[in-house]
Amino acid sequence: MSLVNSNNVIALDLQDVQETLFTPLCARADQWGRPDAIVEDKTANELVRRLPYNFEKIRRYPNTLTGCAIRAEIMDGWIRDFMQTNPEGSIGLLGVGLDTTFERNRQFGNVDWFEFDYEDVIALRSKCFATHPKRHLMTGDIFNTAWIDQVKAVGKGPWLFQAAGVLMYLGPEKVNDLFHLLGRHFPGSTFLFDGCSNFAKRNSHRWEATVRTTSAQYHWSIDDPRLLASEFPGLKVTDVEYLMDHHRHQWQLNTRFWSTVLPKLRRGYHISRASFLAGPAE
Ligand SMILES: C[S@@+](CC[C@H](N)C(=O)[O-])C[C@H]1O[C@@H](n2cnc3c(N)ncnc32)[C@H](O)[C@@H]1O
């Protein structure tokens, strides 16, 4: 638990894609205390109780919440795999929002953590979380690449980057830029990301909590993330998990039914682990 002044209410003023961060936070918070909890996140639970945000509007979309909890569970597993093999490496959380990956996983190694988001989100994070010598807040758009030299001056490789709930809000050309950027500047790194199929993107305005409750929209989708390997030479997509294959009992009954008869629904949301070919850095 590393919250600052845990009794105070924190003022909020987030819009646009930044507002989407409340959905995965709510997802993890609401798992707390459930006998069938997908992820254990007491910090998220305490934070939700302190933030003056209308979480009830998000709770009208329980499938999105289940999906976000499953994403956190799978990504935590991959992060722990990485930390076990690279206990002195570095982890970059791109578009970190109010994620508590650090709180859930820091005990598994001595890695440096770099938490990236826009200025208003990082300002909010610093009001919420206590400082820690291994935790580094990185302010600004991830496409302003001044951060590359900054993180390399502090963190040691090997590197793992995570973009949880981020790529779908970017345009395809930006996603393309991000893969190139990581591959070029962090050869040998691991990249964890999630995404949705073309079908799920087309229907996001119907059932996706973030799209329904904020001004953010989905812009990027891909049916088969393994195909990224043919677009980015040197990229190897080693694992793809489909969210609806996990914790079936927590999905809404009608979704469970329709996803058994409609493979395109069942394969609507995926989460991937990839690695960039090792080689000399530019
Ligand atoms: C849906 S939230 C996910 C937050 C977090 N990863 C989690 O799972 O709880 C998306 C986050 O990505 C951030 N984001 C989106 N595009 C970004 C960019 N170009 N640079 C920095 N942050 C960005 C948003 O501000 C927001 O906090």
The ligand as a MOL file (V3000), in Angstrom:
LIG
                    3D

  0  0  0     0  0            999 V3000
M  V30 BEGIN CTAB
M  V30 COUNTS 27 29 0 0 0
M  V30 BEGIN ATOM
M  V30 1 C -7.4120 3.2890 -20.5710 0
M  V30 2 S -6.1610 4.2060 -19.7310 0 CHG=1
M  V30 3 C -5.1200 2.8570 -19.1970 0
M  V30 4 C -4.3650 3.1860 -17.9480 0
M  V30 5 C -3.4940 2.0550 -17.4110 0
M  V30 6 N -2.6050 1.5160 -18.4010 0
M  V30 7 C -4.3270 0.9600 -16.7820 0
M  V30 8 O -4.4250 -0.1330 -17.3490 0
M  V30 9 O -4.9020 1.2240 -15.7170 0 CHG=-1
M  V30 10 C -5.1830 4.9230 -21.0720 0
M  V30 11 C -4.0840 5.8390 -20.5760 0
M  V30 12 O -3.1600 6.0890 -21.6390 0
M  V30 13 C -2.7620 7.4410 -21.5850 0
M  V30 14 N -2.2810 7.8390 -22.9170 0
M  V30 15 C -2.9200 7.6740 -24.1030 0
M  V30 16 N -2.1600 8.1500 -25.1200 0
M  V30 17 C -1.0110 8.6120 -24.5600 0
M  V30 18 C 0.1610 9.2340 -25.0870 0
M  V30 19 N 0.2880 9.4650 -26.4040 0
M  V30 20 N 1.1490 9.5800 -24.2310 0
M  V30 21 C 1.0080 9.3530 -22.8960 0
M  V30 22 N -0.0740 8.7670 -22.3420 0
M  V30 23 C -1.0760 8.4130 -23.1550 0
M  V30 24 C -4.0360 8.1710 -21.1300 0
M  V30 25 O -3.7800 9.4520 -20.6240 0
M  V30 26 C -4.5830 7.2030 -20.0850 0
M  V30 27 O -4.0720 7.4740 -18.8070 0
M  V30 END ATOM
M  V30 BEGIN BOND
M  V30 1 1 1 2
M  V30 2 1 2 3
M  V30 3 1 2 10
M  V30 4 1 3 4
M  V30 5 1 4 5
M  V30 6 1 5 6
M  V30 7 1 5 7
M  V30 8 2 7 8
M  V30 9 1 7 9
M  V30 10 1 10 11
M  V30 11 1 11 12
M  V30 12 1 11 26
M  V30 13 1 12 13
M  V30 14 1 13 14
M  V30 15 1 13 24
M  V30 16 1 14 15
M  V30 17 1 14 23
M  V30 18 2 15 16
M  V30 19 1 16 17
M  V30 20 1 17 18
M  V30 21 2 17 23
M  V30 22 1 18 19
M  V30 23 2 18 20
M  V30 24 1 20 21
M  V30 25 2 21 22
M  V30 26 1 22 23
M  V30 27 1 24 25
M  V30 28 1 24 26
M  V30 29 1 26 27
M  V30 END BOND
M  V30 END CTAB
M  END
